[in-house]
């Protein structure tokens, strides 16, 4: 079971950032990966190679970071399915971060609405209660 949502989000962002940095390093060393191609087929292959590289790095980085991952995910030994899933999530890059940010902001808005509703409920109930300073209600 997960320890806390903020810890899991922090872990995923850290894995994703490490994966993206590793991909950028390799892209800077391999000109074929770094140069955008005008031909659609060649550009598609280049983008697919970059994504495959990101998935590979994501899985490797997740496996190497397993001591930290295990603490956050409350897991013991690294399961291949868990490492692969986290590696795939880490390979998402900034698109993944933006989606994650949207989810967290929606949760925050929802919790805020629940809190406001609870405060309004308490305020409504206290408005119908008698004021002890006015005397005994009977």
Rosetta blueprint (number, residue, H / E / L):
1 X L
2 X L
3 X L
4 X L
5 X H
6 X H
7 X H
8 X H
9 X H
10 X H
11 X H
12 X H
13 X H
14 X H
15 X H
16 X H
17 X H
18 X H
19 X H
20 X H
21 X H
22 X H
23 X H
24 X H
25 X H
26 X H
27 X H
28 X H
29 X H
30 X L
31 X H
32 X H
33 X H
34 X H
35 X L
36 X L
37 X L
38 X L
39 X L
40 X H
41 X H
42 X H
43 X H
44 X H
45 X H
46 X H
47 X H
48 X H
49 X H
50 X H
51 X H
52 X H
53 X H
54 X H
55 X H
56 X H
57 X H
58 X H
59 X H
60 X H
61 X H
62 X H
63 X H
64 X H
65 X L
66 X H
67 X H
68 X H
69 X H
70 X H
71 X H
72 X H
73 X H
74 X L
75 X L
76 X L
77 X L
78 X L
79 X L
80 X H
81 X H
82 X H
83 X H
84 X H
85 X H
86 X H
87 X H
88 X H
89 X H
90 X H
91 X L
92 X L
93 X H
94 X H
95 X H
96 X H
97 X H
98 X H
99 X H
100 X H
101 X H
102 X H
103 X H
104 X H
105 X H
106 X H
107 X H
108 X H
109 X H
110 X H
111 X H
112 X H
113 X H
114 X H
115 X H
116 X H
117 X H
118 X H
119 X H
120 X H
121 X H
122 X H
123 X H
124 X H
125 X H
126 X H
127 X H
128 X H
129 X L
130 X L
131 X L
132 X H
133 X H
134 X H
135 X L
136 X L
137 X L
138 X L
